[in-house]
Amino acid sequence: MSTPASDVGEATRLGPARNRRPRATTRNRLAAWAALLLVLFVATSGTGLLADRAVRAAGQEMATSAAQMSDNAQAIYRSLSGADTAATGRFLAMASPRQRDELDRRYGEALSVARQRLADSSALTGGDPERAAGLARISRQLPVYTGLVDHAQDLTRYARTDPKRALLGAAYLREATAYLRGTLLPAALDLWKEEIARLGEARNGARVAIGSLTALLVLTLGALWGIQRYLWRRTRRVFNRGLALATLVMLGTLGWLVWSLSASPYADVRLGAVGERLRAQQDLVGVERAALEARADDYLRLGGDSTAVGSNELRSRFRGNAGCDHPERPLSGALTRRITIWCATYDQEIHEKERGGRHEEAVVAALPDGKVAVAYEQFDADLTRAIENGKAAILDLAEDIPVAPEGLGSGTVLLCLAAALCAGRGIWIRIKDYL
């Protein structure tokens, strides 16, 4: 076996005993370079797989899913609040079969919508246990609420023949409302917050993964250049074909990565726009949730479930939730006018009549087709329309996000494997010279 020419002079001067030392040193250095390249190839392959997953998680599918899940969460919250308002209203409408039937219908429809949206959301989780956990929690808790309402309903049937049982039914109804507000509604609100947070995490994860993969590719190219420079100086300026081919493969990998992710900057911008729209939508949804609570409090007050709270405090709580004193809220002029009408009608038809001892008239105003109910429903219809328009704009933005590239992870792994084989072949040829 021939000895590299660069080592001949040193071997002649130092003799056979010292000739083995530079040979062993060169062999060890080559082995170290080989180990470094192996680590870089493995790390680049693994990061390529992670980047593939991260880019898909921050693509069109994820943004559309987040928009739909957020809308479902809002609909679940609204439906549960509507069901509770209808259930409480039925207690007030004991003497009016027509209104009671209407509230029965609203209660059933609200629960049907909530259950349907839960099922639709489950289909959007994609097997993600974290996304499914919140939905499963609401699904488990919903029968507890409906059970309390049903028991209260059974007891209130005896209002005329057994007043004590009717009072017990009212207590169960209060318990149902407390459970809904303390457990179910916060869980529905968490669904919305989790989707917005998940969207931001997906965006940041894609940025980190793409940056890490690019850095590792550049570092691997640097390591290939470094070992070729070392061998170039040790072997009379002779190219190592295996390493040169590995370098070309990695340059191709970098170019292919740039081409595959050419739409990523645009996708990142659009994903950020979806997140901003969702946060803006959250303001409208917050207004709706406060209004739903104000509407539910009307029935609780009229049903005698808030006797521990003074009428002025109840009115103050209503005005805070309805937004009567907050014209600076992010609402259109039309919605602000609707709120003003609703608040004025509430003061005239419920607050003043309750203070004047005209309870039955206040109840009639609050029940379906009453003046307060009509004023609220007009505001609610306009607000719902604004929320639906916001939802449509978010879905349009999400659908405009480019689809994630195909084969980013598997392609990176295959190219790194090819480069590793070429580099290993080239280094082994040189190591054999020093055995």
MOURKA-V868647 format. One line per field, one symbol per residue. ss: DSSP state (a for helix, b for strand, c for the rest). phi: phi as a letter, one per 30 degrees, with the letter a starting at -180 (. if undefined). psi: psi as a letter, one per 30 degrees, with the letter a starting at -180 (. if undefined). A space follows every 50 residues. Layout:
ss: ???
phi: ???
psi: ???
//
This chain:
ss: ccccaaaaaaaaaaaaaaaaaaaaaaaaaaaaaaaaaaaaaaaaaaaaaa aaaaaaaccaaaaaaaaaaaaaaaaaaaaaaaaaaaaaaaaaccccaaaa aaaaaaaaaaaaaaaaaaaaaaaaccccaaaaaaaaaaaaaaaaaaaaaa aaaaaaccccccaaaaaaaaaaaaaaaaaaaaaaaaaaaaaaaaaaaaaa aaaaaaaaaaaaaaaaaaaaaaaaaaaaaaaaaaccccccaaaaaaaaaa aaaaaaaaaacccaaaaaaaaaaaaaaaaaaaaaaaaaaaaaaaaaaaaa aaccccccccaaaaaaaaaaaaccccccccccaaaaaaaaaaaaaaaaaa aaaaacccaaaaaaaaccccaaaaaaaaaaaaaaaaaaaaaaaaaaaaac cccccccaaaaaaaaaaaaaaaaaaaaaaaaaccc
phi: .dceedcddddddciddddddddddddddddddddddddddddddddddd dedddddccdddddddddddddddddddddddddddddddddcedbeddd dddedddddddddddddddddddcdiiddddddddddddddedddddddd dddddddcedcbedddddddddddddddddddbdddddddeddddddddd dddddddddddddddddddddddddddddddeddbhhcdcdddddddddd ddddddddddcdcdeddddddddddddddddddddddddddddddddedd dddidbddcdddddddddddddidcbddedbddddddddedddddeddcc ddddddicdddddedddeiddddddddddddddddddddddddddddddd ddddddidddddddddddddddddddddeddddcd
psi: kkkkeffeeeeeefleefffeeeeeeeeeeeeeeeeeeeeeeeeeeeeee eeeeeefgaeeeeeeeeeeeeeeeeeeeeeeeeeeeeeeeefgegjeeee eeeeeeeeeeeeeeeeeeeeeefffggjeeefeeeeeeeefefeeeeeee eeeeeffgeefieeeeeeeeeeeeeeeeeeefeeeeeeeeeeeeeeeeee eeeeeeeeeeeeeeeeeeeeeeeeeeeeeeeeffhhhkkjeeeeeeeeee eeeeeeeeeegffeeeeeeeeeeeeeeeeeeeeeeeeeeeeeeeeefeee efggghffkleeeeeeeeeeefgegifflilleeeeeeeeeeeeeeeefe eeeeeggieeeeeeeflkfleeeeeeeeeeeeeeeeeeeeeeeeeeeeff kkkkkkgeeeeeeeeeeeeeeeeeeeeeeeeffg.
//
